[in-house]
């Protein structure tokens, strides 16, 4: 059996995939700002990320049944970075000059535990070694008191009054003295993973429309209407095209992400609240985040990225994001990323037409099957999912930029 290392991150509202990497030498091609504690105000705790390692098992011999729970095709275990290696906070920068210019002073502060320090270093390396495209990647602004002792240098700093104030205001556990802190530009909290949530308040497509500020005579009325299916379809197709372009830009900058999942694609609403998905699709910009497991853009790494991208897009297309407007039935039995990978890889042996026939039998997927049938969408998905298939005739020629020329995206 041959293990292939991947990893699945699960958070309060986020998740990302991450295989083990080797550290690249630091070249410091880009200067990073070192923020002081008084430069930032932590506003609220956003959530935490945990990491597990997913191992694919290749069995030999006949009689293997992928549907048998006793014969798993892949297993999960702790990836060696702790149960909650990364915590996210919304913060504001104390910068009077930028405030006077009308700049958005919000930022995202990430706390990396001691066990996740290698992940933090890899994030720093990715931005120091390469000029990563700002339009496609959420930018790292700098470190927070990046000294040898760390932000909170000892337990003595965390006195009782500090801990009491921290818990009361942020409603989470106090920080660890050994943590590493990085500061990123603010891109909001809505990701592709948000769009795949079950219908309800956590899914922007199904959440109640926002109400006007201040109440008054219109305070009980929502602003705008719920998303229609044509609006959702148009938005998803544009988001998919932008996601592929982000991966293409990253690869052309010499970096492979190696951790693509729904939460790696954030929907940055330009000039808006950034927590609300605007129906005017051009206002929403797709950008990549979580580069803690990135590596050089070798052919093998890029092919793995395209395969992961295929599963991210497949999960988005088969999610409630594109359920018919009048659908009130149960969620399909297979719709999350893990189940789709097991279904496509193990049961259908990477045959996209078998997957298509399976999807055609689910009422919830009537709209998306029709969409993919009429736009060469199945061929697009099959190409992306098969990027790292060794059986492919020309394994070294597929690029994310080439995928953008697909009929499905034109």
C-alpha positions as CSV (number, residue, x, y, z in Angstrom):
1,X,0.0,0.0,0.0
2,X,1.2,3.5,-0.8
3,X,0.3,6.4,1.5
4,X,-0.3,9.8,-0.1
5,X,-0.3,12.6,2.5
6,X,-3.1,15.2,2.4
7,X,-4.7,17.0,5.3
8,X,-8.1,18.3,6.1
9,X,-8.6,21.4,8.3
10,X,-11.9,21.9,10.0
11,X,-12.8,25.1,11.8
12,X,-15.8,26.9,13.2
13,X,-16.5,28.3,9.7
14,X,-13.4,27.2,7.7
15,X,-11.4,24.3,6.5
16,X,-8.4,23.7,4.3
17,X,-6.3,20.8,2.9
18,X,-2.6,20.6,3.7
19,X,0.1,18.0,2.9
20,X,3.5,17.8,4.7
21,X,6.1,20.0,3.1
22,X,9.8,20.7,3.4
23,X,10.9,24.2,4.3
24,X,12.4,26.3,1.6
25,X,15.4,28.6,2.3
26,X,14.5,32.1,3.4
27,X,15.6,34.9,1.0
28,X,13.6,37.9,2.5
29,X,12.8,39.4,-0.9
30,X,10.0,41.4,0.6
31,X,10.0,43.5,3.7
32,X,7.4,42.7,6.4
33,X,6.2,45.2,8.9
34,X,6.5,44.3,12.6
35,X,3.4,45.5,14.4
36,X,3.5,46.4,18.0
37,X,0.8,45.5,20.4
38,X,-0.4,49.1,20.6
39,X,-0.8,49.2,16.8
40,X,-3.7,46.8,16.8
41,X,-7.0,46.4,18.6
42,X,-8.5,42.9,18.6
43,X,-12.3,43.3,17.9
44,X,-13.6,39.7,18.0
45,X,-12.7,36.1,17.9
46,X,-13.6,34.6,14.5
47,X,-12.9,30.9,14.9
48,X,-10.1,28.3,15.1
49,X,-8.7,25.8,12.7
50,X,-7.6,22.2,13.4
51,X,-5.6,19.9,11.1
52,X,-5.8,16.2,10.4
53,X,-3.7,14.1,8.0
54,X,-5.6,12.1,5.4
55,X,-3.8,9.0,4.1
56,X,-4.9,7.2,0.9
57,X,-4.5,3.4,1.0
58,X,-3.9,1.4,-2.2
59,X,-5.0,-2.2,-1.8
60,X,-3.7,-5.1,-3.9
61,X,-5.6,-8.1,-4.8
62,X,-9.2,-8.8,-5.8
63,X,-12.4,-8.5,-3.8
64,X,-11.9,-5.1,-2.3
65,X,-15.3,-3.4,-1.7
66,X,-15.1,0.4,-1.4
67,X,-18.5,0.4,0.2
68,X,-17.4,-1.8,3.1
69,X,-16.6,0.4,6.2
70,X,-14.1,-2.3,7.2
71,X,-12.1,-1.7,4.1
72,X,-11.5,2.1,4.1
73,X,-9.9,3.7,1.1
74,X,-8.4,6.5,3.3
75,X,-8.0,7.2,7.0
76,X,-7.5,10.4,9.1
77,X,-5.2,11.1,12.0
78,X,-3.8,14.1,13.7
79,X,-1.3,15.9,11.5
80,X,1.1,16.7,14.3
81,X,0.2,20.4,14.7
82,X,-2.2,20.1,17.6
83,X,-6.0,20.1,18.0
84,X,-6.3,23.8,17.3
85,X,-3.1,25.1,15.8
86,X,-4.5,28.3,14.4
87,X,-6.9,30.9,15.8
88,X,-8.4,33.9,13.8
89,X,-9.2,37.4,15.1
90,X,-10.7,40.5,13.5
91,X,-8.6,43.5,14.4
92,X,-8.3,47.2,13.5
93,X,-5.1,49.0,12.9
94,X,-4.4,52.2,14.8
95,X,-3.2,54.4,11.9
96,X,-4.5,58.0,11.9
97,X,-3.0,58.8,8.6
98,X,-4.6,55.8,6.8
99,X,-7.9,56.6,8.6
100,X,-7.8,60.2,7.2
101,X,-7.3,58.8,3.7
102,X,-10.4,56.6,4.2
103,X,-8.6,53.3,4.1
104,X,-10.1,50.2,5.5
105,X,-8.2,49.7,8.8
106,X,-9.5,46.2,9.5
107,X,-7.1,43.2,9.4
108,X,-7.1,39.6,10.3
109,X,-4.7,38.5,13.0
110,X,-3.8,34.8,13.2
111,X,-2.4,33.1,16.3
112,X,-0.3,30.0,15.5
113,X,0.3,27.6,18.3
114,X,3.8,26.4,19.1
115,X,3.1,23.1,17.2
116,X,2.0,25.1,14.2
117,X,5.1,27.3,14.1
118,X,6.3,25.6,10.9
119,X,3.1,26.5,9.3
120,X,3.6,30.2,10.2
121,X,7.2,30.1,8.9
122,X,6.0,28.6,5.6
123,X,3.4,31.5,5.3
124,X,6.2,34.0,5.8
125,X,8.5,32.2,3.4
126,X,5.8,32.1,0.7
127,X,5.4,35.9,0.8
128,X,9.1,36.7,1.3
129,X,10.4,34.6,-1.5
130,X,7.8,35.5,-4.2
131,X,5.8,38.5,-5.3
132,X,2.4,37.0,-4.9
133,X,-0.3,38.7,-7.0
134,X,-2.4,41.0,-4.8
135,X,-5.6,40.5,-6.9
136,X,-5.5,36.7,-6.3
137,X,-3.9,36.2,-2.9
138,X,-4.8,37.8,0.5
139,X,-1.7,39.7,1.4
140,X,0.4,39.2,4.6
141,X,0.9,42.7,6.2
142,X,3.5,41.7,8.7
143,X,4.2,40.0,12.1
144,X,3.1,41.0,15.5
145,X,6.1,41.7,17.9
146,X,8.1,39.0,16.1
147,X,10.8,38.6,18.7
148,X,12.4,35.4,19.9
149,X,10.2,35.6,23.0
150,X,6.9,36.0,21.0
151,X,4.1,38.4,21.5
152,X,3.3,37.3,25.1
153,X,6.8,36.5,26.2
154,X,5.9,34.7,29.4
155,X,3.1,33.6,31.7
156,X,3.8,36.6,33.8
157,X,2.4,38.9,31.1
158,X,-0.9,37.0,31.3
159,X,-1.9,38.2,34.7
160,X,-5.4,37.7,36.1
161,X,-6.7,41.1,35.1
162,X,-5.5,40.6,31.5
163,X,-7.0,37.1,31.3
164,X,-10.3,38.3,32.7
165,X,-10.5,41.2,30.2
166,X,-9.5,38.9,27.3
167,X,-12.2,36.3,28.1
168,X,-14.9,38.9,28.7
169,X,-14.2,40.8,25.5
170,X,-13.2,38.1,23.0
171,X,-15.1,35.1,24.6
172,X,-12.3,32.6,24.0
173,X,-9.3,31.1,25.8
174,X,-6.4,33.5,26.5
175,X,-3.3,33.3,24.2
176,X,-0.4,31.1,24.7
177,X,3.0,32.7,25.5
178,X,4.6,30.5,22.8
179,X,2.3,31.5,20.0
180,X,3.4,33.1,16.7
181,X,1.2,36.0,15.4
182,X,0.8,37.1,11.7
183,X,-1.3,40.0,10.4
184,X,-3.2,39.8,7.1
185,X,-5.3,42.2,5.2
186,X,-9.0,41.9,5.9
187,X,-11.0,39.9,3.2
188,X,-14.1,39.0,5.2
189,X,-15.3,35.6,6.5
190,X,-17.3,34.3,3.5
191,X,-15.6,31.5,1.6
192,X,-16.6,28.8,-0.8
193,X,-17.2,26.6,2.3
194,X,-19.8,29.1,3.4
195,X,-21.7,28.6,0.1
196,X,-21.8,24.9,0.5
197,X,-23.4,25.0,3.9
198,X,-26.9,23.6,4.3
199,X,-29.7,26.1,3.6
200,X,-30.0,28.4,6.6
201,X,-28.4,31.4,8.2
202,X,-24.9,30.1,7.7
203,X,-25.3,30.0,3.9
204,X,-25.3,33.5,2.4
205,X,-27.6,32.4,-0.4
206,X,-30.3,31.4,2.1
207,X,-29.7,33.8,5.0
208,X,-32.3,36.5,5.7
209,X,-31.7,39.7,3.7
210,X,-30.1,42.4,5.8
211,X,-32.4,44.9,7.5
212,X,-31.9,48.7,7.3
213,X,-29.7,50.4,9.9
214,X,-31.5,52.4,12.7
215,X,-35.0,50.8,12.6
216,X,-37.8,53.3,12.1
217,X,-40.8,52.7,9.9
218,X,-38.9,50.4,7.6
219,X,-37.0,48.6,10.5
220,X,-39.1,45.5,10.2
221,X,-38.6,45.0,6.5
222,X,-35.6,43.3,4.9
223,X,-33.5,45.1,2.3
224,X,-33.7,43.3,-1.0
225,X,-35.1,39.9,-1.8
226,X,-33.8,36.3,-1.5
227,X,-31.5,35.0,-4.1
228,X,-33.2,33.4,-7.1
229,X,-31.7,30.3,-8.9
230,X,-30.6,32.3,-11.9
231,X,-28.8,34.8,-9.6
232,X,-27.1,32.0,-7.7
233,X,-26.0,30.2,-10.9
234,X,-24.6,33.4,-12.4
235,X,-22.7,34.1,-9.2
236,X,-21.3,30.6,-8.8
237,X,-20.1,30.4,-12.5
238,X,-18.3,33.7,-12.1
239,X,-16.8,32.6,-8.8
240,X,-15.5,29.4,-10.4
241,X,-13.9,31.2,-13.2
242,X,-12.2,33.6,-10.7
243,X,-11.1,30.7,-8.6
244,X,-9.4,29.0,-11.5
245,X,-7.7,32.3,-12.4
246,X,-6.4,32.7,-8.8
247,X,-4.8,29.3,-9.0
248,X,-3.3,30.1,-12.4
249,X,-1.9,33.4,-11.1
250,X,-0.4,31.6,-8.1
251,X,1.2,28.9,-10.2
252,X,2.6,31.5,-12.6
253,X,4.2,33.3,-9.6
254,X,6.1,30.0,-8.9
255,X,4.0,28.8,-6.0
256,X,1.7,25.7,-5.6
257,X,-0.9,26.0,-2.8
258,X,-0.9,22.4,-1.8
259,X,-3.9,22.9,0.5
260,X,-6.9,23.9,-1.6
261,X,-10.3,23.5,-0.2
262,X,-13.5,25.6,0.0
263,X,-12.1,27.7,2.8
264,X,-8.9,28.5,0.8
265,X,-11.1,30.6,-1.5
266,X,-12.4,33.8,0.2
267,X,-15.1,36.0,-1.3
268,X,-13.7,39.5,-0.8
269,X,-16.5,42.0,-1.4
270,X,-14.7,45.1,-2.6
271,X,-15.7,48.3,-0.8
272,X,-18.5,46.5,1.1
273,X,-19.0,44.9,4.5
274,X,-17.0,41.8,3.3
275,X,-19.3,39.5,5.4
276,X,-22.2,39.9,2.9
277,X,-22.2,38.3,-0.5
278,X,-23.4,41.0,-3.0
279,X,-25.8,39.9,-5.7
280,X,-23.9,42.1,-8.1
281,X,-21.3,39.4,-8.8
282,X,-18.5,41.8,-10.1
283,X,-18.4,43.3,-6.6
284,X,-17.2,40.0,-5.2
285,X,-13.5,39.1,-5.8
286,X,-12.3,35.6,-5.2
287,X,-8.9,35.4,-3.5
288,X,-6.7,32.6,-2.1
289,X,-5.6,32.3,1.5
290,X,-3.9,29.8,3.9
291,X,-0.5,29.3,2.2
292,X,1.0,27.5,5.2
293,X,1.6,24.3,3.2
294,X,2.7,25.9,-0.1
295,X,5.7,24.8,-2.1
296,X,7.4,25.4,-5.4
297,X,5.2,25.1,-8.5
298,X,6.6,21.8,-9.9
299,X,4.5,19.9,-12.4
300,X,3.5,17.3,-9.7
301,X,2.5,20.0,-7.2
302,X,0.5,22.0,-9.8
303,X,-1.3,18.8,-10.9
304,X,-2.2,18.0,-7.3
305,X,-3.5,21.6,-7.0
306,X,-5.7,21.1,-10.0
307,X,-7.0,17.8,-8.7
308,X,-7.9,19.5,-5.4
309,X,-9.4,22.4,-7.2
310,X,-11.6,20.0,-9.1
311,X,-13.0,18.6,-5.9
312,X,-13.6,22.1,-4.5
313,X,-15.6,23.1,-7.6
314,X,-17.5,19.8,-7.7
315,X,-18.5,20.2,-4.1
316,X,-19.6,23.8,-4.8
317,X,-21.7,22.8,-7.8
318,X,-23.4,20.0,-6.0
319,X,-24.1,22.0,-2.9
320,X,-27.2,23.9,-1.9
321,X,-25.7,26.9,-3.7
322,X,-27.4,25.5,-6.9
323,X,-30.4,23.6,-5.6
324,X,-33.7,24.4,-7.5
325,X,-35.7,27.2,-6.0
326,X,-38.7,25.0,-5.2
327,X,-36.6,22.1,-3.8
328,X,-37.7,21.1,-0.3
329,X,-36.4,17.5,-0.1
330,X,-33.6,16.1,2.0
331,X,-29.9,16.7,1.3
332,X,-28.4,14.2,-1.1
333,X,-26.5,11.4,0.7
334,X,-23.2,12.3,-1.0
335,X,-22.3,16.0,-1.2
336,X,-19.3,16.8,1.0
337,X,-15.8,16.7,-0.3
338,X,-14.7,13.5,1.4
339,X,-17.8,11.6,0.2
340,X,-17.4,12.9,-3.3
341,X,-13.8,11.9,-3.5
342,X,-14.7,8.4,-2.2
343,X,-17.5,8.2,-4.7
344,X,-15.5,9.4,-7.8
345,X,-12.1,7.8,-7.0
346,X,-13.1,4.5,-5.4
347,X,-16.5,3.6,-6.7
348,X,-16.6,5.2,-10.2
349,X,-12.9,4.7,-10.8
350,X,-12.5,8.3,-11.9
351,X,-15.2,8.0,-14.7
352,X,-16.9,11.4,-15.0
353,X,-19.8,9.9,-17.0
354,X,-20.6,7.5,-14.2
355,X,-20.7,10.4,-11.8
356,X,-22.9,12.3,-14.2
357,X,-25.4,9.5,-14.3
358,X,-25.4,9.2,-10.6
359,X,-26.1,12.9,-10.2
360,X,-28.9,12.8,-12.7
361,X,-30.9,10.6,-10.3
362,X,-31.0,13.3,-7.6
363,X,-33.8,15.8,-7.8
364,X,-31.7,18.4,-5.9
365,X,-29.1,18.3,-8.7
366,X,-31.6,18.8,-11.6
367,X,-30.4,22.3,-12.3
368,X,-26.7,21.7,-12.1
369,X,-26.9,18.5,-14.2
370,X,-28.7,20.5,-16.9
371,X,-26.1,23.3,-16.6
372,X,-23.1,20.9,-16.9
373,X,-24.7,19.0,-19.7
374,X,-25.2,22.1,-21.8
375,X,-21.8,23.8,-21.2
376,X,-19.3,21.0,-21.4
377,X,-19.1,21.2,-17.6
378,X,-18.5,17.5,-17.1
379,X,-15.5,17.6,-19.4
380,X,-14.1,20.5,-17.5
381,X,-14.5,18.7,-14.2
382,X,-13.1,15.5,-15.5
383,X,-10.0,17.3,-16.8
384,X,-9.3,19.0,-13.5
385,X,-10.0,15.9,-11.4
386,X,-7.7,13.9,-13.6
387,X,-4.8,16.3,-13.5
388,X,-2.7,14.1,-11.3
389,X,-4.0,10.8,-12.7
390,X,-0.9,8.9,-13.9
391,X,-2.9,7.2,-16.5
392,X,-3.3,10.5,-18.3
393,X,-1.5,10.5,-21.7
394,X,0.2,13.9,-21.2
395,X,0.5,14.4,-17.5
396,X,2.8,17.4,-17.7
397,X,0.9,19.7,-20.1
398,X,-2.2,20.7,-18.1
399,X,-2.2,24.1,-16.5
400,X,-4.8,26.2,-14.6
401,X,-4.5,28.8,-17.3
402,X,-5.4,26.2,-19.9
403,X,-8.5,25.3,-17.9
404,X,-9.7,28.9,-18.2
405,X,-10.1,28.2,-22.0
406,X,-12.7,25.5,-21.3
407,X,-16.1,26.0,-23.0
408,X,-17.6,25.8,-19.4
409,X,-15.9,29.0,-18.5
410,X,-16.3,31.0,-21.7
